[in-house]
């Protein structure tokens, strides 16, 4: 064990290009509540969570889209209540015209 002790994930911070669009996605599709919003030196941000528990912080400060070959967040995973809820989220995304890298639900080794 390290000198700091055991650590658990508290929340994830994500840089976004459009805070309003991101709030709609995380709220309407994934069901996150907006806990708070603000502005720090011209950078808008929002705290998102469920049942009052902070899960994500979105910062509108990204200058461009995601680039797979650059350092940064590789992926963000959430555990859902059921496969039916995952399929409902997939349908909501498809209804919004989202393009998927893979077709359907993809099982990962992590479970």
C-alpha positions in Angstrom: 0.0 0.0 0.0 1.2 3.5 -0.7 1.7 6.3 1.8 -1.6 7.8 0.8 -3.5 4.6 1.6 -6.4 3.1 -0.4 -7.9 5.2 -3.1 -11.3 4.9 -4.7 -12.6 6.8 -7.8 -14.5 9.9 -6.6 -15.5 11.5 -9.9 -14.2 11.9 -13.4 -13.4 15.2 -15.1 -13.9 15.5 -18.9 -13.0 18.3 -21.2 -15.7 19.0 -23.7 -16.1 21.3 -26.7 -19.8 22.2 -26.1 -21.1 22.1 -22.5 -24.8 22.5 -23.5 -24.6 19.6 -26.0 -22.8 17.4 -23.4 -25.3 18.2 -20.7 -28.1 17.1 -23.0 -26.3 13.8 -23.8 -25.4 12.9 -20.2 -28.8 14.0 -18.9 -31.2 12.8 -21.6 -29.4 9.6 -22.6 -27.6 8.5 -19.5 -29.9 10.0 -16.9 -27.4 12.2 -15.0 -28.7 15.1 -13.0 -27.0 18.5 -13.2 -25.9 19.2 -9.6 -24.3 22.5 -10.3 -22.9 24.8 -13.0 -20.4 27.6 -13.0 -17.8 29.6 -14.8 -14.1 29.7 -13.8 -12.1 32.3 -15.7 -14.3 32.0 -18.8 -14.4 28.2 -18.7 -17.9 26.9 -18.1 -18.3 23.7 -16.1 -21.0 21.5 -14.7 -21.2 18.9 -11.9 -23.2 15.8 -12.8 -24.4 12.9 -10.7 -27.2 10.6 -9.6 -29.0 10.7 -6.3 -27.0 13.8 -5.3 -23.7 11.9 -5.6 -21.1 13.6 -7.9 -19.9 11.4 -10.7 -18.7 13.7 -13.5 -17.4 17.2 -14.0 -17.6 18.6 -17.5 -15.3 21.4 -18.5 -15.9 23.4 -21.7 -12.3 23.9 -22.6 -11.4 21.4 -25.3 -10.3 23.1 -28.5 -11.0 20.2 -30.8 -12.5 16.7 -31.1 -11.2 13.5 -29.5 -8.0 12.1 -31.0 -7.2 8.5 -30.2 -3.5 8.9 -30.7 -3.1 11.6 -28.0 -2.6 11.3 -24.3 -5.8 11.7 -22.3 -8.9 9.8 -21.2 -9.1 6.4 -23.0 -12.6 5.6 -22.1 -15.3 6.1 -19.5 -17.3 3.1 -18.3 -20.6 3.0 -16.3 -22.2 0.0 -14.8 -25.9 -0.2 -15.8 -28.8 -1.8 -13.9 -29.5 -4.2 -16.7 -28.8 -5.1 -20.4 -32.3 -3.8 -21.2 -31.3 -0.3 -19.8 -28.2 -0.5 -22.0 -30.3 -1.3 -25.1 -32.7 1.6 -24.2 -29.7 4.0 -24.1 -28.5 2.6 -27.4 -31.9 3.2 -29.0 -31.9 6.8 -27.6 -28.5 7.4 -29.2 -29.6 5.9 -32.5 -32.7 8.1 -32.5 -30.3 11.1 -32.2 -28.3 10.0 -35.3 -25.2 8.8 -33.4 -22.8 6.7 -35.3 -21.4 3.7 -33.5 -17.9 2.2 -33.7 -19.4 -1.2 -33.1 -22.9 -2.7 -33.9 -24.8 -3.7 -30.9 -23.6 -4.5 -27.4 -19.9 -5.5 -27.2 -18.9 -7.7 -24.3 -15.6 -6.8 -22.7 -13.2 -8.9 -20.7 -13.7 -6.7 -17.6 -17.2 -8.0 -17.3 
